[in-house]
Amino acid sequence: MTDPGKATIYDIARHAKVGIATVSRVLNGSSRVAEPTRLAVRRAVEELGWRPSRAARRLAARGAERPRLAALMPLFSATFYHAVTSPLAGGLAAAGIDLAIYDVPDREMKNRLLDRVLAERACELLMLCSMRIGPERAAQLRSLAMPTIFVDLQQDGFPSVSVDNHEGAKMQYRFLRARGCKRIAYVGGPAEAHAYRDREEGFRAVAPDAPIEIAAAMTVAEGRAAFSRLFARDKRIDGVVCVNDVPAIGVVEEARMRKRRVPQDVQVIGYDDQPLMDVFGLTTIRQPLPEFGDWSLNAIRRLAVEPTAPVASARLALSVIERTTTRPA
C-alpha cells in the first residue's frame, strides 16, 4: 500500500485504472473527461492522500495534452541519432508531446540520469537508445507504469526496434573476403554502446585472430589513429571493417597518406550509411535510419494515449551498399 503523502500521479493512475494523461486532465481541470472517470480519479486522490509534487506542478504547467518523452542516448555517433530523432521530434511536436534528449556517455551517467528522471517524475514516457537495463531497473519501470521503448537493441519485456548488429559485422567481413581480402582488421568503438560491442563480438566470431583497434572518440581523427596503429602492427592488412562510417573515413585518409591505395591495396567498409557517404564513396552497411524514427514515433504516440497498449517490436533489415572503397566482385 502507498504511504500517505508519498503517492504519485502514477499511483493514482494505477489505483483509478486509467492512463497518466487522464489523471493529468482531471488534476488540470480539463472538461474532456467523462464524469465517472473524473470521480474515480478524485476518489483515488483522496484514498491515497496525494499532494501535488514539483513534478506534478510541472506537468500541470505544461498542460494536460503535453506529456514529455525523455530520450537517453550515447551521442558517440551524432549523425545516427540525429537521423533517428529528427523525424521523431517533428512527429512528437505535432502530437503535442515534448521531447527532452539526454546525452549518456557511459553506464554511470545512465544510472544517475535514470535515478533523477524517475525520482522527479520528469517525464511520462521514456526512450533508451543503444543501452540496456538490468532486472532491477526493469522492475522499477514496471512498478512505475512508465511506458518505455528501446531503440537500436532488444530488451526483454519491452517494445524495441533494432537490427542484428552481430550479423551486420559478419556481413562486413564476408563482403571483404568475397572481394579478395586475406588479412582483415577491425576498427571498433566504445564498449559503453551496446551496438558497438555487439558488432565487435560479431566480427570476432568470424575472425577470432584478426587485429583490432578501438576508435574511442568515433571521429575521423580517431579512425586515422586506429589505422596507424594497425599498420604499425601488420603491414599486410588489406581490408578494414569499421564499426561506424565516421572513423572509416579516417581509415581511408590514413591509408592513402601511407601510400596504400584504396581499394587496390586496402579495402574499407563502414557501418550505418550516414549522410554524405555516397559523396565519400564509402562502401558500408546500410541501416534503415528513417525506419528507426518512424517506429519510435508510432510507438510513443500510441503509448501516450494508452500506456499499457501492446506495441510489437521490430527487427529491421541490413544491406550492403557498394561504393569505391572496395573492389568490384
Secondary structure, 3 states (H helix, E strand, C coil): CCCCCCCCHHHHHHHHCCCHHHHHHHHCCCCCCCHHHHHHHHHHHHHHCCCCCHHHHHHHHHCCCCCEEEEEECCCCHHHHHHHHHHHHHHHHHCCCEEEEEECCCHHHHHHHHHHHHHCCCCCEEEEECCCCCHHHHHHHHHCCCCEEEECCCCCCCCEEECCHHHHHHHHHHHHHHCCCCCEEEEECCCCCHHHHHHHHHHHHHCCCCCEEECCCCCHHHHHHHHHHHHHHCCCCCEEEECCHHHHHHHHHHHHHCCCCCCCCCEEEEEECCCCHHHHCCEEEECCHHHHHHHHHHHHHHHHHCCCCCCCCEECCCEEECCCCCCCC
